[in-house]
């Protein structure tokens, strides 16, 4: 027994952002989770460049990789989770984690890239605090060891 899944309903309901961009990097799908995460409405995002959410200092590297993927039909990231900075509509920086998949034409040519994205800004900030605290404790311990020898 099989049941049909309404893919549009899935894309709209899922908690992670789903962003699809065409071969030129224009956004062709922007789900409600992407709206919440990045602050841009679907109307503001559709048809726009991914530069909308890419920090300026990351853009050249991003587009070099994007173009190479479109030309080769291969992504070097496979199923790896990528962690990079992104930009919210109001200008604040986000720390995002995402996976990518290539969408192909019937002839096998890459037509689009889909990214499934999660905002990990709070986890990243917590990790930074813990790393700082660990460094402080290690320095304190090293100072105590040096004093006692």
N, C-alpha and C positions, 0 to 999 in steps of 0.2 A: 504494500500500500504506500503510495507516495502522496505528498501534499505539496501543492505549489507554494512557493515562497514569493511574496510580494517584495521584490528587490528595492523598489522605490520606498516602500514603507520601512524597510530595514535601514536604508541609508538615512532616512529622516529621523528614525528613532534611536539609532546607536549613540552612545555617549561620547565616542571618540570623533574628532573631526575627520571628515573625509573630503579630500580636495583632489580633483582631477584637473590636469592641465594638458593642453594639446601639444603637438610637436613644436610649436613656437613658444610655448610657455604661457599661453593665455589660459586663464581659469575657465573650465567648462562645467564643473560641478563644485558646489559649496554648500555643505549640509548645515542644519541648524547648530550642530556642535561647533562647527568652524565659526559661525556667527558669534556664538558665546565666547569662544576662545580668543578670537582675534579682534572682535568688535566691529567688523565690517558686515553689513547686511549682504544677503545674496545678491541683491540688485547692485550694490557697490562693488562686489568682487567679480561677478561673472563678466568674462571678456577682458578682464584686466590682467596684467602681467603678475607673475608670482613675486615680483619685486615689492608688491603690496605688503608682504610679510617677511621679506628677507632683509636683514640689516645691511646697510650700504657696504660695510667693509667685507661682507661675505659674498656679495653678488658675483664678482668676477669668478671666484672659485666655483660657485654654484652653477653658473651658466656654462663654464668650461666643461664640467661634468655632465650637465644636462645635454649639451650638444653632442658630446661624445657618445652618450647613451642612445640618443636618437639616431645617430649615424651607424653605430655598431649593432644596435638591437640588444645590447647586453648591459646589465647593470652590475657593477662590481660589488654591490651591497647585498644582493640576493635576499635572504631572509633576515639579515642583520638589522638590529635596532640602531638607528642613527640618532645621535643626540647633538643638537645644534641650537644656537640662539635664534629667536624670531622676534618680530616686532608687532605689537598691538596697535590698533588704530590710534590710540591716544599717545603713542610714542614710547610706552614703557617696554622693556625687554622681557621676553618670555624664554624659558628653557623648555624646549620641546623634545620629545622622543617620537620617532615615527619609523614605519616600514614603507617601502615602495614596491610597486608591482607595475609591470609594463602591460599595456593593453594594445593588442595587435589587430591589424586589418586581416581579412580572410587570406590575403596573400602573405601574411607573416611580418609585414612591416610595422614598426612601432608607430602607433597613432597617438598614444597618450600615456601619461604616467599618473598612477593613482597613489596618493599618500594617505595613510591612516595615522593620525597624529594625536598625541596625548600631551597635555600641559604638565610638565614635571617641575615647574618653577618652585613650588613649596618644598618638594623633596630635595631639589638641588640646593636651596637655601639652608635646609636642615643639615644636609651633608657638609656644607661649607662651615657651619657653626661647629659641628662635631670635629671636623678636621682641625679647625683653629684651636679648639679646646684640647684636643689630643696633643697638638704641638706645644701648647702652653704647659701641659702636664709633663711631657717628655723633657722640656727645657728645665722645669722645676726639679724633676728627678735627677737630671744630669748635674745640676748645680749642687744638689744635696750630696750626691756621690762624690763630686769634686771636693766639697767641704770636708767630708769625713775621711778622705784619704791623705 
